[in-house]
Amino acid sequence: MEKLRNLDHKIFNYLNSFTGCNNFFDNLTIFAAVYLIYFVPLLFVILWFVYKKMQKVLLKAFSAGLLAWFGLCNLIGAIHYRARPFTAQANAKELVFHRPDRSFPSDHSAFLFAVAFTLWFLGYKKLSAVIFVIAVFVSFFRVVAGIHYPADIVAGLMVGFIAALIIWFLRDPLDIIFNPLIALAKKLRLA
């Protein structure tokens, strides 16, 4: 276990060492670590209105993300607290301001990977691949920015996979909830 922890810290220290070396790289890191995740809900809103047959799939994928982020990650974080690198390590560089709350598992990674895996399970392989690339990009740069350790990202990926599995197993019962929601949205001209 100690060897894994040392490896986790070594990888973090190596990636975080690039912070502050290049203005372009720092700006890219900030964009990816903080703002790129907002592309996914924006993409979902566009797909919601353009591809109406995808609405249930989008709701299921988004539900998996929310389950991962606000359900499973908070549960795991309550059981096992791990401080963020910029508060736990004196040599860690904090590129972006972040609350000094729990680091493990990564909420951003869990959300994005849950969405990607759910889309994959439901047969939307190309869209899943796009979200998966975004998930990898965001996750990598959150380590570079000093917000997470690599193990937090791996745990987020696993949490996302579990959330996607839960939603996939509940896909038919969820239609009982989502069908009336979509019908209501159509009446309100939101779908």
N, C-alpha and C positions, 0 to 999 in steps of 0.2 A: 504494500500500500504506500509505503514511504517513497519507493522508486517512482510510482505513478505521480505522486504529489510533486516530487522533484522535477520530473519530466514536464508536468503541467506548468510549473513555475519557469522552467527553462524556456519552453516555447513561448510563454507569455512575455518574458523579459526580452527575448529576441525580437518578437513582433512589435512590442511596445517601444523598443529602442529606435524604430524608424520615425517615431513621432517627434516633430520639431526639426527634422533634417531638411525638409523641402516644403515650401509653401503650397505647391500644387498638390503634393501627396497629402498634406494636412487637410486641405480643403476637400479633397476626394474622400478622405477618411471621415471627416465631419458629415459630409453629405450622405455617405453610405451608412454610417453608424446611427445617424439621427433621423434623417429625412426620407431615405429610400423606402422604408417600410410603408409610408403613406401612399406609395404608388399602387399597392395591392388593393386597398379599399376603393381608390379612384378607378382602377381597372375594373373592379367588380361592379361599380355603379354604371360604367359605360356598358359592360356586358349585360347587365340587368335590363337596360333599356333597348339594346340592339338585338340581343339574342334571347328572346323571351322564353324559349324552350329550355334555357339553362338556369332559369330562376331557382328551381328547387336545388339544383346542384350547387349553385352559388351560396344559397342559404346553408346547405349542409357543410360546405367547405368552411364558410365563415363561422359556423357553429363549432366546428372542430377547433378552429383557431382560438375562439373564446373559451372553450372548455380547457384547452391546453394552458392558455395564459392565466385566466382568472380562477380556474378550478384546480387543475393538477399542479401547476407551478406554485401556487400559493400554499397548497397542502404540503408539498414537498419542502418548500421554504420554511414552513412553520415547524416541520420536523427536524430539518437539518439547515441551520443558518450558516452561511459562508459570506464573509465580508467581501466587498468589492476590492479589486486589486489596488486601486488608488488609495484606499483607506488601510489596507492590510500590509502593503509593502511601501517602505519609505522611498525606494528607488523607482516606483511606478509613476509614469507621467500621465496626468489626466488631461486629455486633449479637449474634452467637452465636459461641461458641468453636468453632473448627475447626482441625484440624491444618494447618500451613503447607506442605501438599504441593502437587502440581500442580493447576492450575485448568482446563487445557485438555485435552480437552473435558470438559464436565460429565457426570459419571457418572450423576447423578440424572436429568438430562434424557435422556441416551442410553437408560437403562433404561426410563423411562416412555414415551418416544416409540416405542421398539422394541416394547413391549407393545401400545401403541395401534395402530401400523401393522400389526402381525401380526394382531391381531383384525380390523382392517379388511380385510386381504387374504383372511382366511379367512371373511369374510362376516358377521361379528358387528358390524355398523355402530353399533348403539345403544351397546353396551358399549364399543366403540372410542371413540365420542364422549365418553363419561364419562371414560375414562382420558386421552383427549386434553386435556380441560378440566383435569383434575388435573395433567397434565404442564405445561401452560401456567402454571397457578397456581403450582406448585412452582418452576418455572424462573424466573418473574418475581420471586418473593420471595427466591430465592437471590441474585439480583442486588441487590435492595434491601438484603439483609442483609450485603452486602459479601463474599460467598463466591465469586462469579463475575462475570466481565465478560459483556456480552451476546453477544460472539462465541463464548464458551465454550458458551453455550446453543444458539446456531445450529449449532455443530459437533456438540453432543450430539444435536440433532434429526437431523442428517444421518447420524451414526453409528447412531442408532436406526433410521432408514429402511433403511440398508444391512444391519443385522442382521436386520431383518424380512424383507427381500428374500432373504437367505441362507436363513433358516428356511422361507420360503414355497417357494423352489426345492427345498429338501430335505424338504418336508412328507411326501411318500410314503415315502422311505427312513427318516424318523424314526419312522414307525409301527412299523417293525421293532423299534425300541428301546422305544417307549412302550406298545405292546400288552402285552408281558410285565410291564412295570412296573405297569400298571393291573391286570392279572390278579393280580399279587402283592399289590397294595394291597387288592384285593377279598378275597383269602384272609385277609389280616390284619385285615379289617374296617375298612380305612382308605379305602375307596371304595364 
